[in-house]
Amino acid sequence: MPQTMTLDEKLALSDKVATLWQSGDKEGFSRLIRSMPMPPYLAKIYKEKIGVKQLIESGWNLSEAEAEFGPGWLDK
């Protein structure tokens, strides 16, 4: 099962993401924000709306969705 981030880890990462945005580093912002776990409910919606292939190619961290829905949830 994938490892999920603690709240403290998410908050620290959020601070870094905000700093990149404020500094105008859009590329760094985009890369780092995708390393944050996407909430499972959003992953489920994205899967339905944009499709599995696009969701995977988007590069989002889907560890929390996998933890909630189980391994192979994208194929179900």
PyMOL CGO cylinders between C-alpha atoms (Angstrom):
from pymol import cmd
from pymol.cgo import CYLINDER

trace = [
    CYLINDER, 0.00, 0.00, 0.00, 1.39, 3.46, -0.85, 0.3, 1, 1, 1, 1, 1, 1,
    CYLINDER, 1.39, 3.46, -0.85, 2.72, 5.70, 1.86, 0.3, 1, 1, 1, 1, 1, 1,
    CYLINDER, 2.72, 5.70, 1.86, 0.59, 8.74, 2.59, 0.3, 1, 1, 1, 1, 1, 1,
    CYLINDER, 0.59, 8.74, 2.59, 1.90, 12.07, 3.85, 0.3, 1, 1, 1, 1, 1, 1,
    CYLINDER, 1.90, 12.07, 3.85, 1.36, 13.30, 7.37, 0.3, 1, 1, 1, 1, 1, 1,
    CYLINDER, 1.36, 13.30, 7.37, -0.44, 16.59, 7.93, 0.3, 1, 1, 1, 1, 1, 1,
    CYLINDER, -0.44, 16.59, 7.93, 2.86, 18.22, 8.92, 0.3, 1, 1, 1, 1, 1, 1,
    CYLINDER, 2.86, 18.22, 8.92, 4.47, 17.02, 5.68, 0.3, 1, 1, 1, 1, 1, 1,
    CYLINDER, 4.47, 17.02, 5.68, 1.55, 18.38, 3.65, 0.3, 1, 1, 1, 1, 1, 1,
    CYLINDER, 1.55, 18.38, 3.65, 1.74, 21.75, 5.42, 0.3, 1, 1, 1, 1, 1, 1,
    CYLINDER, 1.74, 21.75, 5.42, 5.50, 22.00, 4.85, 0.3, 1, 1, 1, 1, 1, 1,
    CYLINDER, 5.50, 22.00, 4.85, 5.07, 21.14, 1.19, 0.3, 1, 1, 1, 1, 1, 1,
    CYLINDER, 5.07, 21.14, 1.19, 2.23, 23.66, 0.90, 0.3, 1, 1, 1, 1, 1, 1,
    CYLINDER, 2.23, 23.66, 0.90, 4.53, 26.37, 2.22, 0.3, 1, 1, 1, 1, 1, 1,
    CYLINDER, 4.53, 26.37, 2.22, 7.11, 25.51, -0.44, 0.3, 1, 1, 1, 1, 1, 1,
    CYLINDER, 7.11, 25.51, -0.44, 4.44, 25.51, -3.15, 0.3, 1, 1, 1, 1, 1, 1,
    CYLINDER, 4.44, 25.51, -3.15, 3.18, 28.94, -2.03, 0.3, 1, 1, 1, 1, 1, 1,
    CYLINDER, 3.18, 28.94, -2.03, 6.72, 30.32, -2.01, 0.3, 1, 1, 1, 1, 1, 1,
    CYLINDER, 6.72, 30.32, -2.01, 7.31, 29.12, -5.57, 0.3, 1, 1, 1, 1, 1, 1,
    CYLINDER, 7.31, 29.12, -5.57, 4.04, 30.69, -6.72, 0.3, 1, 1, 1, 1, 1, 1,
    CYLINDER, 4.04, 30.69, -6.72, 4.83, 34.00, -5.02, 0.3, 1, 1, 1, 1, 1, 1,
    CYLINDER, 4.83, 34.00, -5.02, 8.32, 34.05, -6.52, 0.3, 1, 1, 1, 1, 1, 1,
    CYLINDER, 8.32, 34.05, -6.52, 6.89, 33.58, -10.01, 0.3, 1, 1, 1, 1, 1, 1,
    CYLINDER, 6.89, 33.58, -10.01, 8.45, 30.14, -10.52, 0.3, 1, 1, 1, 1, 1, 1,
    CYLINDER, 8.45, 30.14, -10.52, 5.46, 28.65, -12.34, 0.3, 1, 1, 1, 1, 1, 1,
    CYLINDER, 5.46, 28.65, -12.34, 7.38, 25.59, -13.55, 0.3, 1, 1, 1, 1, 1, 1,
    CYLINDER, 7.38, 25.59, -13.55, 8.64, 24.77, -10.06, 0.3, 1, 1, 1, 1, 1, 1,
    CYLINDER, 8.64, 24.77, -10.06, 5.17, 25.41, -8.66, 0.3, 1, 1, 1, 1, 1, 1,
    CYLINDER, 5.17, 25.41, -8.66, 3.53, 23.09, -11.18, 0.3, 1, 1, 1, 1, 1, 1,
    CYLINDER, 3.53, 23.09, -11.18, 6.06, 20.32, -10.57, 0.3, 1, 1, 1, 1, 1, 1,
    CYLINDER, 6.06, 20.32, -10.57, 5.91, 20.53, -6.78, 0.3, 1, 1, 1, 1, 1, 1,
    CYLINDER, 5.91, 20.53, -6.78, 2.15, 20.85, -6.43, 0.3, 1, 1, 1, 1, 1, 1,
    CYLINDER, 2.15, 20.85, -6.43, 1.72, 17.59, -8.34, 0.3, 1, 1, 1, 1, 1, 1,
    CYLINDER, 1.72, 17.59, -8.34, 3.84, 15.84, -5.72, 0.3, 1, 1, 1, 1, 1, 1,
    CYLINDER, 3.84, 15.84, -5.72, 1.16, 16.64, -3.15, 0.3, 1, 1, 1, 1, 1, 1,
    CYLINDER, 1.16, 16.64, -3.15, -1.38, 13.85, -2.75, 0.3, 1, 1, 1, 1, 1, 1,
    CYLINDER, -1.38, 13.85, -2.75, -4.57, 14.52, -4.64, 0.3, 1, 1, 1, 1, 1, 1,
    CYLINDER, -4.57, 14.52, -4.64, -7.58, 14.07, -2.35, 0.3, 1, 1, 1, 1, 1, 1,
    CYLINDER, -7.58, 14.07, -2.35, -9.29, 10.77, -3.13, 0.3, 1, 1, 1, 1, 1, 1,
    CYLINDER, -9.29, 10.77, -3.13, -12.64, 12.39, -3.97, 0.3, 1, 1, 1, 1, 1, 1,
    CYLINDER, -12.64, 12.39, -3.97, -10.94, 14.60, -6.59, 0.3, 1, 1, 1, 1, 1, 1,
    CYLINDER, -10.94, 14.60, -6.59, -9.01, 11.66, -8.03, 0.3, 1, 1, 1, 1, 1, 1,
    CYLINDER, -9.01, 11.66, -8.03, -12.29, 9.79, -8.44, 0.3, 1, 1, 1, 1, 1, 1,
    CYLINDER, -12.29, 9.79, -8.44, -13.91, 12.77, -10.18, 0.3, 1, 1, 1, 1, 1, 1,
    CYLINDER, -13.91, 12.77, -10.18, -10.89, 13.31, -12.44, 0.3, 1, 1, 1, 1, 1, 1,
    CYLINDER, -10.89, 13.31, -12.44, -10.89, 9.61, -13.33, 0.3, 1, 1, 1, 1, 1, 1,
    CYLINDER, -10.89, 9.61, -13.33, -14.53, 9.89, -14.42, 0.3, 1, 1, 1, 1, 1, 1,
    CYLINDER, -14.53, 9.89, -14.42, -14.22, 13.25, -16.19, 0.3, 1, 1, 1, 1, 1, 1,
    CYLINDER, -14.22, 13.25, -16.19, -10.82, 13.14, -17.93, 0.3, 1, 1, 1, 1, 1, 1,
    CYLINDER, -10.82, 13.14, -17.93, -10.14, 9.40, -17.99, 0.3, 1, 1, 1, 1, 1, 1,
    CYLINDER, -10.14, 9.40, -17.99, -7.55, 7.10, -16.50, 0.3, 1, 1, 1, 1, 1, 1,
    CYLINDER, -7.55, 7.10, -16.50, -4.87, 7.78, -19.12, 0.3, 1, 1, 1, 1, 1, 1,
    CYLINDER, -4.87, 7.78, -19.12, -5.02, 11.54, -18.71, 0.3, 1, 1, 1, 1, 1, 1,
    CYLINDER, -5.02, 11.54, -18.71, -5.08, 11.25, -14.91, 0.3, 1, 1, 1, 1, 1, 1,
    CYLINDER, -5.08, 11.25, -14.91, -1.95, 9.11, -14.92, 0.3, 1, 1, 1, 1, 1, 1,
    CYLINDER, -1.95, 9.11, -14.92, -0.20, 11.34, -17.47, 0.3, 1, 1, 1, 1, 1, 1,
    CYLINDER, -0.20, 11.34, -17.47, -1.01, 14.43, -15.40, 0.3, 1, 1, 1, 1, 1, 1,
    CYLINDER, -1.01, 14.43, -15.40, 1.60, 13.32, -12.89, 0.3, 1, 1, 1, 1, 1, 1,
    CYLINDER, 1.60, 13.32, -12.89, -0.48, 13.88, -9.77, 0.3, 1, 1, 1, 1, 1, 1,
    CYLINDER, -0.48, 13.88, -9.77, 0.40, 11.94, -6.63, 0.3, 1, 1, 1, 1, 1, 1,
    CYLINDER, 0.40, 11.94, -6.63, -2.44, 9.44, -6.29, 0.3, 1, 1, 1, 1, 1, 1,
    CYLINDER, -2.44, 9.44, -6.29, -1.16, 7.70, -3.14, 0.3, 1, 1, 1, 1, 1, 1,
    CYLINDER, -1.16, 7.70, -3.14, -4.12, 8.72, -0.96, 0.3, 1, 1, 1, 1, 1, 1,
    CYLINDER, -4.12, 8.72, -0.96, -6.63, 7.59, -3.57, 0.3, 1, 1, 1, 1, 1, 1,
    CYLINDER, -6.63, 7.59, -3.57, -4.86, 4.24, -3.81, 0.3, 1, 1, 1, 1, 1, 1,
    CYLINDER, -4.86, 4.24, -3.81, -4.82, 3.95, -0.02, 0.3, 1, 1, 1, 1, 1, 1,
    CYLINDER, -4.82, 3.95, -0.02, -8.55, 4.67, 0.15, 0.3, 1, 1, 1, 1, 1, 1,
    CYLINDER, -8.55, 4.67, 0.15, -9.78, 2.79, -2.92, 0.3, 1, 1, 1, 1, 1, 1,
    CYLINDER, -9.78, 2.79, -2.92, -7.19, 0.00, -2.98, 0.3, 1, 1, 1, 1, 1, 1,
    CYLINDER, -7.19, 0.00, -2.98, -4.55, -1.10, -5.47, 0.3, 1, 1, 1, 1, 1, 1,
    CYLINDER, -4.55, -1.10, -5.47, -5.83, -1.21, -9.02, 0.3, 1, 1, 1, 1, 1, 1,
    CYLINDER, -5.83, -1.21, -9.02, -8.61, 1.29, -8.37, 0.3, 1, 1, 1, 1, 1, 1,
    CYLINDER, -8.61, 1.29, -8.37, -7.85, 3.03, -11.65, 0.3, 1, 1, 1, 1, 1, 1,
    CYLINDER, -7.85, 3.03, -11.65, -8.68, -0.15, -13.58, 0.3, 1, 1, 1, 1, 1, 1,
    CYLINDER, -8.68, -0.15, -13.58, -12.01, -0.75, -11.83, 0.3, 1, 1, 1, 1, 1, 1,
]
cmd.load_cgo(trace, "trace")
